[in-house]
């Protein structure tokens, strides 16, 4: 069985690219555009802690694995469409308010 600290951890950030690096094209130097992949606050402040608490409160390895799959799915969705996690949370709250 995994230790609680190993469960549903945020994905590690990819290695940082060279900042301010230059590349020669047609004899001219051109700055590389730096693209910073930041985790959304919705992931960091809501999804990760919630999945972590759920994982901490179970001993079922299948549940822990499923929670890790959910985390991965949220990461992938956010990478494809930034802001989708925030929209998801807003929709859940809106649904709860109506019921």
Buried (B, 14 or more C-beta within 10 A) or exposed (E): EEEEEEBBEBEEEEEEEEEEEEEEEEEEEEEEEEEEEEBBEBBEEBBBEBBBEBBEEEEEEEEBEBBBEBBEEBBEBBEEEEEBBBEBBEEEEEEEEEE
